[in-house]
Amino acid sequence: MSRRSLLRALGGGAALGALAGCGVPAAYVAPGDRAAADRSARERRLTWANRPLYIGTDDAGRKRPTLEAFERRTGIAVDYVGEINDNDEFFGKISPALMNHQPTDRDCGSLRRLGTLRVMVFQPSTEPAVFHAALREQFETFLDEHRSALHDSLNGLTEEQARRSLVPSKTTLLGLVKHATFVEKVWFDEAITCRSRTEIGIPGSPDESFDLHDGDTIASVQRAHQQACAASRQATAQLTLDDLVRGNRRGPLPLRWVYLHTLRELAQHCGHADILREQILSGTARHG
């Protein structure tokens, strides 16, 4: 699609919500103007913009395998632009164009996984609708945001990079996402169903959940994590925040406490993942 059509589509949703969250007034776009025609058959080029460390490079630091694979699969040529601004600075820079439906000279901003294009990805928790949402919805929005961040921390890496050990503990990026799967099953399967860890098929201790086996790959670990997150949502769908879960060693716990505890743990691990990923990718660039 064209940049103008893309921006018109964005105008009715996430982009304007993010701008409003930055103090920039949202420009109303009528519902009939929000749909964008698909012009990808004849417009075979896009500009990709995001922070350099969030796009993996090869060992020489010269190529971006994820974008190259996207080009091969789709036939769409990609011009890459590295953005060093934080969110507020970036939106401040492009907001005048967005509000007036003008091109920003940037088409896209993130890859969740190969073949899935996300346009100008914004954090759901910054959307105004979430500010005053029910507490349950806010909890789940923040949980999903952190789940997504951990999943995406492996994007664009080689298998060696994902397994690379940079600290004395067992912590690696691949191990972190594998551990996050364990966390989901401890709190949203064991705690809710009262099944044992043996029955669930997870390790007996958190430390063991970081262990990597020969068959563990980025694809297999991300897939297991996505499945665990989906099962967690299903397991809690019929519960209220005040309902007690009884399968944890601490004894009966209200779901609201479980949500808060899980969010705290995921936030810590997202920080770990950010640091490890930055070390891996900046080290790759220096060696190049």
N, C-alpha and C positions, 0 to 999 in steps of 0.2 A: 504494500500500500504506500501511497505517497506520504511524505512527512506531514503535509497539511491535513490529510485524512486521518493519519495516526493521531495527531494532536487533537483533532476534533473529537475522536473517539475517547481520548483520555479526558477531555474536558468534563465529561459527565460523571467521572468517578474518582479513582485513586489520586490522580494528579492534582485535582482541585482540592481534594481533602488534605493532601500533604501541604499544599501551598497555604491553605487556611491555617494549618497547624504551625506554620512558620510566620504567621502574622500577615500574610498576603491575602487580601480578600479574594474569595472565589468568584470567578466569572460564570454566570449561569449560561448553560448551553441547553437549548430545548431538546427534548427527547428525540425528536425526529432528525436532529442534526448529529446525534452521538454515534450512529453507526458509520463505519468506514468501509468503503468498497475495497475488496481484495484486488490489488494491482500487482501482486507478486509475480504473476506470469510475465509481465512486460517490464517491471521495474526490478531489476536483478542486482541491486546494490543497496547496502545500508551502512550506516555509520554506527559503530559500537563504542559506547563510552562507559567506563567505570574506573575504579581505582586500580592501578597497575598490579598491586599485589593480589588482587582478587581474580586475576586471569593467570592461569599456570603457564609457565614457559618450559621449553626443553632445557636440557642440561647446559647448553651453550648460552641460554638466555636470549636467543634471537627469534625463536618461533613460538607460536601459541597453538599447541596441538588441539585444544578444544575448539577454537575458532576455525582452524583449518579443517577439522572433521565436520564442523557445521557447514562450511563452504562445499565440501565434497558431497555431503548428503543432500543439500538443498539446491546446489547450483547458484547460490546467492553469494556475490562477492562482498567481503567485509572490509571496511576501512576502520582501523582501531584508533581510538583517542583515549589517552590516559587522563583521568580526572584526579586532581589531588585535593580538591575542596571537600570539606565535610558537607553534610546534608543541607544545613541552613545556607551555607555560602553558595552551594551549587544551585539551589532553588532560587536564591536571590539573583543569581546570574541569569537564569533562564526564565524567571517568572514573567517579565514583561512580554516576551514572545508567546508564552503559553496563554496568558490572559487575552491576547489579541489574535489567537489562532495563527500565529506566525511560526515559520520554521525555527527550530533551535539548532539546526545542523547536527543533531544527534537523534538517531532513530531508536536505539535500544540500549538497555543498561545492565542486563544480567542474563546468565544462563543457569537455570536450576539443574538441568542435566542435558546431555546431548539430545538435540531434536526438540527440546521444549524451550520456546522463546518467551521470555518475560519482558514486557515493554516497560521501561522506566519503573523498576520495582520499588515499591514503597513499603515501609513497615506498617502493617495493619493497625498496630497500637497507636499510631499517630493520627489516624483518621478521626475527625471530629465525632463521628457517630459512636466511637468507642469511649470517648471521654465521659459520657453520661449514660452509658449502657448499664444493664444490670450487672451486679458483681460477678455472677457466674460467667456471663459472657466476657467480661474483662479478664477474669482468670484464664479462661480457655484461649482467648486471643493471645495473651502473653505466653502461655505454654506453647501454643502452636508456632509462635514466632521464634521461640528459642529452639524448638524441635527442628524447624526449618533451617535455622542458622547452623546447627550442628551437622545436619545432613549435608548442607551445601559446603561445609568446610573441606570436603573431600573433592569437590568439583575441580576439574582441570589438572589434577595431580597425577603423577605416574604411580604405579603400584609401589615402587621403591620409596618414593617421597612419602606416601601415605603410611608406610611402615617405619620410616626413619625414626630412630631413637635419639632424642636430644637432651634428655634429662635422666638422672639415675634411676627413677622409678620405671614402671612398665608403660608409662603414658606415651602413646603415639597418637597421631590423628586418627588412624584406622581403629586403634584400640579405644579411643574416646567415644567414637560413634557406636562401636560394639558394646561398650559399657553403658551407653545411653539406652540401648535396647534392653539391657539387663534392668536398668532403673525402671523403665516402663513396665516391665513384667513383674517386678517386685511390688510396685505400688498399685498397679491397676489390674493385676491378675492375682498374685499371691494374697495381697491385702484384702481384695474384694471377694475372691472365690474361696479363700482359705486352703487352696491347693498347696502342696509342698513344692519346693523348688525342683525336686526330682521329677515330680509329675509334670511340671511346666517345662522341664528340660533346660534349666538355666543353672549356672554354677552355684555352689553353696555360699560363696563369699564375694564381695565386691572386687577384691584383689584379683580373683581368678577370672573375672569378667573382662579384664584387659588382655588376657592371653590371646595371642593370634595363632591360628592354625594354618597349615599349608594351603588349605582350600579357601581361606578368607581373602576376598578381593574387594575392591572398592564397590563394585556392582553388587556383590552378594551381601556385604555389610549394610549398604544403603537400603537394599531391598528389605532385609530383615528389620531394619529400623523403621522403615515406612509401615510395614505390616504391624509391628508392635504398637506404633502410634495409633494406627487405625483401630486396633483391638482395644486400646485404652479408651478411645473416644466412645466406642460401642459399650464398653463395660460400665462407663459412668453415665450413659445417656439417661437412664431411668432413675438416677440418684439425685438427691438434693444436697446442697452444701452442708446441711445439718445431719444427713444420714451418717451412721457410724459404719466404718469398715473394721472387720474383726480379725483379719488374718495376719496382722503384723505383730512382731514380738513385743512391741510397746503396749499392746492391748488395744481396746477399741479406740478408734480415732475418727473425728469428723472429716468428711471429705474436704472441707475448706482447709483444714490443716494439711492434709495430704497434697492438695494443690499447691499450697504455699511452700511446703518442704520440697516438692519436686521442682517448682520454679526456681527456688534458691539453688538447688543442685545443678539444674540445667544452665543457669546463668553463670555459675562458677566454671562449668565445663566449656561454655562458649568462650569465656575469657581465656581458658587454657588453649582452646583451639585457635583463637585469633593469634596468640603469641607464637604457637608452634608453626602455624601456616606462614606467618610473617618471617620467621627465622628460615624456614625451608625455602621460600620463594626469593627472599632477599639474598640468601646465600647462593642460590642458583644464579641470580643476576650478577653478583660479584665475581663468581667463578667464570662467567662468560666474558 
